[in-house]
Amino acid sequence: MNPGNASQNKLSPATAGYVMAATVAVLFNTALAWIKDSSPALNNFMKSLTGHHWTTHGLADLILFLVLGMVFSKSGMAEKMDSGRLITALIAATAVAALGLGLWFAFV
């Protein structure tokens, strides 16, 4: 791949859409972990849906990822973004989420 040729560095609509969806899903996962751990009522509700709150949590993450991936892929919004920016956003979201969850479980 020639880094100087922008057309070769362009992601397909589906790839771009799902990279953007993954970025949002990673941050949603972190926020949901914080919220459900702070709210016994939400934690119990999530447990009642599937038998365990983490199962419900994982399903919520998966559904959000799949729905947003389809929406972003079909809308063409993610495709218009530079591939380097999309990848950087995903890496940054993952780092923020890891730090946020690590600190949350270490100190709360």
Sequence and secondary structure as in RCSB ss.txt:
>XXXX:A:sequence
MNPGNASQNKLSPATAGYVMAATVAVLFNTALAWIKDSSPALNNFMKSLTGHHWTTHGLADLILFLVLGMVFSKS
GMAEKMDSGRLITALIAATAVAALGLGLWFAFV
>XXXX:A:secstr
  TT GGGG   HHHHHHHHHHHHHHHHHHHHHHHHHH HHHHHHHHHHHSSHHHHHHHHHHHHHHHHHHHHHHH
 TGGGS HHHHHHHHHHHHHHHHHHHHHHHHH 
